[in-house]
Amino acid sequence: MWVMLQTLNDEVPKYRDQISSPGLTVFPKPVTALEYSFSVSEPESYKGYIEDLKKFLTPYASEAQKNLKVCTDGALSEQKGPVYEACQFPLNLLEACSGENDPEFGYSQGHPCILVKMNRIIGLKPQGQPRIECTGNSKGENTTTLLAYPPEGNIDLKYFPYYGKKLHASYLQPLVAVQLNYTASSTPKEVTVECKIVGSKNLKNYDDRDKFLGRVAFKITMRA
Amino acid sequence: MGQKTPRIYSVELNGAKDMKQTDKGDGKDKYRGLQDNCLELRNNQRQEHLTKEIDLDDHKLSNKELETKYHTNIVTGLSSTQAAELLARDGPNALSPPKETPEIIKFLKQMVGGFSILLWAGAILCWIAYGIQYSSDKSSSLDNVYLGTVLALVVILTGIFAYYQEAKSTNIMASFSKMIPQQALVIRDSEKKIIPAEQLVVGDIVEIKGGDQIPADIRLLFAQGCKVDNSSLTGESEPQSRSCEFTHDDPLETKNIGFYSTTCLEGTATGMVINTGDRTIIGQIASLASGVGNEKTPIAIEIKHFVHIVAGVAISIGVLFFIIAVSMKYRVLDSIIFLIGIIVANVPEGLLATVTVTLSLTAKRMAKKNCLVKNLEAVETLGSTSIICSDKTGTLTQNRMTVAHLWFDNQIFMADTSEDQLKQTFDQSSGTWASLSKIIALCNRAEFRPGQERVPIMKRVVVGDASETALLKFSEVVLGDVMEIRKRNHKVAEIPFNSTNKFQLSIHKTDDPIDKRFLMVMKGAPEKVLEKCSTIMVNGQEQPLNNSTAEAFYTAYMELGGLGERVLGFCHLYLPADEFPETYSFDVDAMNFPMSDLCFVGLLSMIDPPRSTVPDAITKCRSAGIKVIMVTGDHPITAKAIAKSVGIISANSETVEDIAKRLNIAVEQVNKQDAKAAVVTGMELKDMSEDQLDEVLTSYPEIVFARTSPQQKLIIVEGCQRQDAVVAVTGDGVNDSPALKKADIGIAMGIAGSDAAKNAADMVLLDDNFASIVTGVEEGRLIFDNLKKTIAYTLTKNIAELCPFLIYIIVGVPLPLGTITILFIDLGTDIVPSIALAYEKAESDIMNRKPRHKKEDRLVNKPLAVYSYLHIGIMQSLGAFLVYFTVYAQEGFRPSTLINLRVEWEKDSVNNLEDSYGQEWTRYQRKYLEWTGYTAFFIGIMVQQIADLIIRKTRRNSIFQQGLFRNKVIWVGIASQIIIALILSYGLGSITALNFTMLRPQYWFVAVPHAILIWVYDEVRKLFIRLYPGSWWDKNMYY
C-alpha cells in the first residue's frame, strides 16, 4: 500500500481516461434534483440561491483576482512551470449576472441567473471555440428568452489547460451565466432549460448513460 | 460345537444345492432366533403384528378343516370364479415393493437439504431487503432482487442436478431387477394349470417339485422326499425335510408348512395356499425394513454443522455491524439493509453446487470401481466407516466350490484356488494320482453346457451341483477334455448320490483296449467310503488297509475338516473280468456287484475359497482402522477357516476356545483378555443381553458371527452403533433389508442381492466383491479430505467479499465490490477450481489412518474456519483492497480522499465531485470508476484465489511434496479462472449491466505479491506443522 502511494504523482493523476470529456454543472446548487423554484414576491424563497451564488463567486471577486495574470484571449495558455499562473476571469464578463450591480442576481425581478460551468479536468485542451448553448422550453404559449453572458456563452480558450489543484492553486474556471426572461404572465411560470457544450470537437455533449456529460438540463419554476 | 469334537463336515452332493448351503447344523435354533427377535422388537407395532401372524394354526388343522376354512377342495381346487373373487379381494400374490417416495417429493427433498436452507434464507433476506429499499426509494437498485433470484436458481439447479444423478443410479439398479415372472402349477376347476404365481389366491392347491421356488405360504397336503431350503427366511442353510404331518406347535418349525420365496430342493409336494403376497411370513419381514428409520448420513451431519458455523459467523458479524452502523447514525432502515447484506454476503453461493458436483464425481468414480451409490451423501459415509459387517458367501468368497486340498500317498497337497486357475502345480507324477484323477473325472454327473469351448474353464456354465461342478472344473484343468475321457470310458451303470447312502458310484468300461475289466469308481463321505475299502493305494501300489494307514486317513480327514473344507473320499475297484465279463449287465437296484473290499485312493477337499483380492482388502481395512466383522449363516468352522484365510482373524490371534485347546484347560478357565478373536454363534448371540454383546464387540478386535439369522444382523448392527461406530453392512437377502436400512451405509449385492435388499441399501456392489468396498472407503475418505479443502478454499474469499462491504459501511469509501461481481466470483471463476480440488490425490496414505471420529473430526473445524477467515481471508482482502486503492488513486482519488466520501459519491445530484487533484467528476463518471473498482477488486481476489487454490492442494505436506502438476484439473481450474476474468473484463467490458469494465493489464499484477505472500505463509504454516507435530501450532493451524 505504502509502495503504491509512493508511486503516485502528487500533481497529476496517472490516468485521466475515465474523464476524457467534462461534465456540466450549474449554480446555485439546487436542493432537489435540478429544479429551481421560487417566488419573486417572497425573498425568502430565493435567498438560498443568492447566497449560494455569492459563495460560489467569492474567488472571482476582483480583490481575489488581482494577482492573477491577464491572458490573451482566444489562445490556450499552455505553461511549462515550475510556477503555473492562472488567468483572470473578470466578473463583469457575466454582466447582469455578475452580482456586482444586482446583488440579487435577477431573482427579485423575475429574471433569475443560473451559472453554468464545465468540470475541471487536468490537461484538457478544447479544440475550436467552445461555447455553452442553452435552449429554453416552456409550457403552453409562453416564450422565454435566454440571455447568455459572456455573449453567446463563449468560453475562452485561455482558461485551458488546467494543471491540477497543487500546481494551479489559484485557477479560476470560466463561467457562463444564463439569464431567463419570461415574457408571458401566466403563473406559475415553468421553463426547462437545456445547456450543452458546442463548438468543440473534443468536448462531447451527448452520452447514452451520462446525462451530465457536456450538457445539463434544469427546470425553473417561478411562482407569482 | 464343543460337545462332539472334532466335528467334521458331512458331504452333501445332492440336488441343486447352491453355494449357500455348505454345511449342516441344527436348524431349529434358527427358527427360535427369528422368533426371539420378533419378541425383542415387540414395541414396534409391525413386529407385534408379525408375531401374531406367526401364530397361524393352519398347520394344526386337518385337511378337512382346511377345506372348510378356505372353501376349497383338495382334489378339484378352487373354481376360476372363486379364484378371481379372491384375487380381487386380496390382491396379487407378490411382495408389494417398498413404498416408493413420489418423484416430486424426492425432487423437492433435494432442495431443502442443509445447504439449500442457507441459500433459501439468503434469497428471502435479499427480497426482504429489496422490499425495504423499495418502500423508501422507488428507484433503488435491483441488485438484491437479482441476488435473491440467483440464490434461488442455484438451489433449484443444484437440486435438479442431484436429483438427476440419483435418478441415474436408480435406473442402473432397476435394470438389475429384470425378474422372470414366476410360474405356478395350480389345480383349478379340477384341472392342472400353469398360471403366473402372482395370481395365486388363498385356497389354491399348488404342486411343487425340486428346483421350484415355493410360490406362496403353503400348508403341505402331500409330500414325497420333499426338502426345502429356508435360508432366505432363516439363514439356515441346511435343507429341511417337509412332510404333511403336523410336527410342531410353532408354525415355523412344523414340517407341514412351506414358505413363500424358499426353494424346494428335491422331491415333490402338493400344498394349499394359506397366505399370499405381503401376508406371507417373508412379506411381513420385508415390510419390517420400512419400520427401521433411515439414519442421517455423516456428511449430512457435517454439512449441518458447517451451516451452523456459517450462519453463526454471518449473524454475529451482521449484528455487530448493525450496532456499529446504528451508532454511526446511519438510518435504522439502512442499517437493516446492511445487516441483511452482511448475512447474505456470508452465504457461499457456489458451495452447494460444488459439493454436489464433487460428490457425484466421486460417485461416478466409485461406480467405475463397482460401487454404485444410490444416495450421493453415502459417498462419504463409506469413508467414515469404522466397522464393516460383511457377509461371507459371495462377498468374501468366490461363491464357488473349488478343490482346495488333496490327500493321497499319505500327503496333503494344496490346489490352486484363485479365480482364474490355469494349471495345478502339485506333484502329479505318482501312480495314485493317475487313479485318483480318473475317479474324479468319471464319478461325476456334472457337464459343461455345450458351446463354451472358448470360454475359460473357470467361467464355463456347468449343469450340476456345486461340488460336482468344482470337481469337473478341477479335472478339466488338470486332465484336459473330461467329456472326451468320459466318452472313452463308457459308463455302464450308476448310482447317483443320495443322502442315505452318502456316496455316488459308477461303473465304466475302461479306455485300455487290453484290459477288459470294468472299473468301478466311487466317491462320498470319507468315513462311508473307507468302510467299504480293504486296501489303500500308496504310490500307485495297493496296500492292505491297516491301523496305521487308517490313522493317517483320519488325521488327514480331521485336518482338512478343521480347515472348514468339505471332504470327499475316493475309491475304486477293477472288477475281475472272469466274474464280470464284457456283457455283464449291472443292475443298480439289485446291486449285483461288490460293495466291499474296494481300494481307497485318496481324499479331496473343497471350499468356497476367498476371493483373491479379499486378504489384501482386509489388511487395508485393518491398517485403516476399520474393524471387519464377518456375519454368516455358515457353520462356525467354515466361517472361522475363511476368516483366518482372509485375515479377519489374523494368523496369530486365538479365540478363547483355541487357547483352551492349546493349554488343555476348560474354556471357562481361560483369561478372556488373552483372546483377540471370537467366534460367536447365533445361539450364543440369542442368549446375550445388550451389555454382553457390547462387551463382546468392544473386547475382541476380531469377531466372526456364525450361524446367525438375517434378523440377528440387525441386532449386531445396533450393537456396533452403540459403540459410536459408523457401520457398513453388506447383505443380499430380503431379510437383510432391515439391517441394511439400519446401518449407516447399507451395501447390497448387485449380483446376488434381492430387490428388497437393493432398495433398502445406500450402495450396491456391482461385483459382490468385498475389495470393492475398500476402494469405496478410500474414495470416501479422499472426498472428505478434499471437501475440507474445497470448503476452506471457498470460505477464504468469503472474507474478501465481505470486507469491502464492511469497510464501505465503516470508513465510507465508495463500494469496492458489487453484489453482481461477487456472484461472478462465487458462481463463475471459483466453481471449476473448487471442483478441481476433488481430483486432488491423497496427501499421505489415507488408508493408514483411523477412521474419523464422528463427533471429533469435523468437516469444518475451528482451525479451518479461523485459518480461512482470519488468516488467508484477511490477507486476501488486503491484497484486493490494494488493487482497488491503486485504481482509484491512479485515476485521481487518493485513499485519503476516499474516506467518508460515500454520501457525496452516491448523490445523483452531485455532478462535479472533486478528486484529490481538483478534477471534477459527474455521477456517471464516478459510477464507471466504481465499476472499474469492482473489476479491480474482482481481479485482485481472482489472482489471490489462484494462490489459495494452490495452497489448498495440501493441508500438511508442502506443495512441492505433493507435486504442483500432478493434479492437472487444478490447472484447468486456474485457466478457467483467468479466462472467465478476461472475458468479463475485456469481452463484456462494454456491458455495463454486469458492472465490469476494461481494466488496465498492469492492474492484474498488483495483487501478485500478495498471492505469493499467501503461498509462502501457508508453506511456513505447513512446515511448522510437520516440524512440531502435536504442538500448539499443529493443533491450531492444522485443519
Interface residues (C-beta under 8 A of the other chain):
Chain A: M1 M4 L5 L8 E11 V12 P13 K14 Y15 R16 D17 Q18 I19 P22 G23 L24 T25 K29 P30 T32 A33 L34 K117 N119 R120 I121 I122 Y162 G164 K165 K166 H168 Y171 D207 R209 D210 K211 F212 L213 V216
Chain B: L878 F881 L882 F885 T886 A889 Q890 E891 G892 R894 P895 D908 S909 N911 N912 E914 D915 S916 Y917 G918 Q919 E920 W921 T922 R923 Y924 Q925 Y928 L929 T932 T992 R1000 V1006
